[in-house]
Amino acid sequence: MSVGTRGDYVKATVTVNEELCKGCALCVGACPKALMTLDGSPLNAKGYKTARCADEAACIACAFCAVMCPDSAITVEKEV
């Protein structure tokens, strides 16, 4: 869990639809905590490395990664 902007604790779940992801890395550049990565990611059926969140516990659930994804392959859910 990470601490949100108001001091409350945020639990985030980042889900990447591996079949939609084309490994463009726009989410990697958009993440303010540098948590999105293509490193160590498996290849999808189309042969692309897929994005993943390296540490959901550190995620602040800003959803910048999901907003930047041109294929809508990322969803971010948060619990406060």
C-alpha positions, 0 to 999 in steps of 0.5 A: 500500500502506498500513501495517497495525496491526502495521507490516506492509504491506497491499494491499487490493482493494475491489470494489463490485458496481455493480448491487447498490449503491443509493448509501445512503452507509453505507460512506462514513460507516464508512470510518475513512480517508474513502476511500469516496465517491459523488463522481464515481461512475457511475449504475447501471442503477437510476439510483443513484450507486455507491460507490467507493474513492477510493484503494486504496493508502491502504486499510487493509483493515478492511472496515468499508465491507463490514460496513455495506453493507446489500446486501452490494455491497462486498467487501474482499480483503487481502494482507499 
